[in-house]
Amino acid sequence: MGLRVQWGMIVGLQRCNTYRVEDLLPVLRRAVADAGGFDMTGKRVLLKPNILRDAPPERAITTHPEFLRAVIRLTREVGATQVLVGDSPGVHRSSFDGRTSGLREIVETEGAEWVDFTAGEAYRHVPDPYEEPQFALTDVLDRVDAIVSVAKLKTHELMLYTGAMKNLYGLLPGFSKARLHVRHPGREEFGRMLVDLVRAVRPAYAFMDGVVAMEGPGPGNGYARAVGVVAASPSTLALDVVMSRLIGYDPERIATNRFGWGRLDGIASPADVEVRGVTESDLTPRDFQLIGEGRRGLGIPGLRVPGFLKQFGLIQRIETRLRPHPVFDHDACIRCGECVQICASKALRFVPDESEAGRHVAIDTRACIRCYCCHEVCPVNAIAIPGR
């Protein structure tokens, strides 16, 4: 299955309603064939699944372990000499091993290599960047010839949608991810930064696990939703254009799509992306719960800021400030401290109270940059974003 696509504008879409690897692997093969092929002959390949946090697969927070199994086998089929797998979750503790999600066991039983993203750093430069001229990424990149995004189809409180491009953010080890949120707090500038990241990483291929997706308040506390779709493409941007549209977004609303046009894979607009296999209309889920329908623009329902105004820093800061801040359910909170730990803007802290726990999380709404990282990492859904 040699790679025959010049610009990577083709996305292969296929229906799959099960995670049984004997069913899933043939479907992935068809998606790859539809997309023009997948050739890793003689390459050492890093597979980057989505492990926002090490949660059980039925939560739909992570790439499903059986989907990863199928991709590992397929990557070997197309000639890879070595397959490595890893990620850096939002809160990357030394105890993180990927076992709760089931992904680590799959890596070991399939004979791939689990890698630690925090062992060292590798620097990658971005020519003519939007926001970031250089990234300090995991030094695992120095050991491989190709990077493959193995993404999960999910909504995202900040970015509205998270897919193949946003999945690469986990190549930043540890809490460096949170620091970049502080530097790029708004949806627009954060989207531009992610496009810079994709240009720095230059992923070779992308797969999407949409067998069971996440809708509602994603990417960590939404609701599992059976969609029954898998996708493959040599372009992370093309894949995200198609998959964001499939669940109901105008692809232009997704910042990573919009800022990727003209900079990634020769794609200037959604019209440059071709879908092969099963048609989008046959796979589109009904009434998929999206993010942002009630708080567009300057936080006013139904109002959107014209694109030309978003180039001005003051407008971006106002738009960020008027987005809703996280709200904490102190009764549901287990006081694990992950939200406090990940908050790079120092907007969260524990304060004493008269409860049995003796403390609760307090938020400084003036310091909060509305990145919603705290919402992403909360393991008990004790943080809400009002007005979604």
Secondary structure, 3 states (H helix, E strand, C coil): CCCCCCCCCEEEEEECCCCCHHHHHHHHHHHHHHCCCCCCCCCEEEEEECECCCCCHHHCCECCHHHHHHHHHHHHHCCCCEEEECCCCCCCCCCCCCCCCCHHHHHHHCCCEECCCCCCEEEEECCCCCCCCEEEEEHHHHHCCEEEEEEEEEEECCCEEECCCHHHHHHCCCCHHHHHHHHCCCHHHHHHHHHHHHHHHCCCEEEEEEEEEEECCCCCCCEEEEEEEEEEECCHHHHHHHHHHHCCCCHHHCHHHHHHCCCCCCCCCHHHCEEEECCHHHHCCCCCCCCCCCCCCCCCCCCCCCHHHHHCHHHHHHHHHHCCCCEECCCCCCCCCHHHHHCCCCCEEEEECCCCCCEEEEECCCCCCCCCHHHHHCCCCCEECCCC
